[in-house]
Amino acid sequence: MVQSGFYDGATTYFNAKYSMWHLDPSGKFKDRLRFEGYRSGHMMYLRREDLASSNEDIREFIQASLPGKGVPAKY
């Protein structure tokens, strides 16, 4: 998961997107990658709305990544 602020001058939004596109050019792992953008700069956690939504997004990503009970992880 990549989380990025739209107005980030240090690690820019489009560079983050570009890096994700090149992680998996074949698309095989498309279901394992996720990108979230927020209306903030480099320190997303300073804007309360982005702090709340970024925390929720990472929780959802982790929950979606966990295999079901008794199911082995996919590699």
C-alpha positions in Angstrom: 0.0 0.0 0.0 1.2 3.4 -0.9 -0.3 6.5 0.8 0.5 9.9 -0.6 -0.5 13.5 -0.2 -1.6 15.2 -3.4 0.5 18.3 -2.5 3.6 16.5 -1.3 6.7 18.3 -2.6 9.2 15.7 -1.3 7.7 12.4 -2.6 5.3 13.6 -5.2 2.0 12.0 -6.0 2.8 11.1 -9.6 6.2 9.6 -8.7 4.5 7.4 -6.1 2.0 6.3 -8.8 4.8 5.7 -11.3 6.6 3.6 -8.8 3.5 1.5 -8.2 2.9 1.0 -11.9 6.4 -0.3 -12.3 6.3 -2.7 -9.4 4.1 -5.1 -11.3 4.1 -4.4 -15.0 2.5 -7.8 -15.8 -0.5 -7.1 -13.5 -0.3 -10.4 -11.8 -0.2 -8.9 -8.3 -2.8 -6.1 -9.0 -5.0 -7.4 -6.3 -2.1 -7.1 -3.8 -1.3 -3.4 -4.5 -3.3 -0.4 -3.4 -2.8 3.4 -3.7 -4.5 6.0 -1.6 -4.2 9.8 -2.1 -5.0 12.5 0.4 -5.7 16.2 0.3 -2.5 17.1 2.2 1.2 17.5 1.8 4.1 15.3 2.9 2.9 14.9 6.6 -0.6 13.6 6.0 -1.2 13.1 9.7 -1.2 16.9 10.4 -4.6 17.2 8.7 -7.1 15.6 10.9 -9.4 14.4 8.1 -6.5 12.7 6.4 -5.2 11.2 9.6 -8.5 9.5 10.2 -9.0 8.3 6.6 -5.4 7.1 6.3 -5.6 5.1 9.5 -8.9 3.5 8.3 -7.4 2.8 4.9 -4.4 1.0 6.4 -6.6 -1.0 8.7 -8.7 -2.1 5.7 -5.6 -3.0 3.7 -4.2 -5.2 6.5 -7.6 -6.9 7.1 -7.9 -7.6 3.4 -4.3 -9.0 3.3 -4.9 -11.6 6.1 -5.9 -15.1 5.0 -9.0 -16.7 6.5 -8.8 -18.9 9.5 -7.0 -22.1 8.6 -6.0 -20.8 5.2 -2.3 -20.6 4.4 -0.9 -17.3 3.1 -0.4 -16.9 -0.7 3.1 -16.2 -1.8 
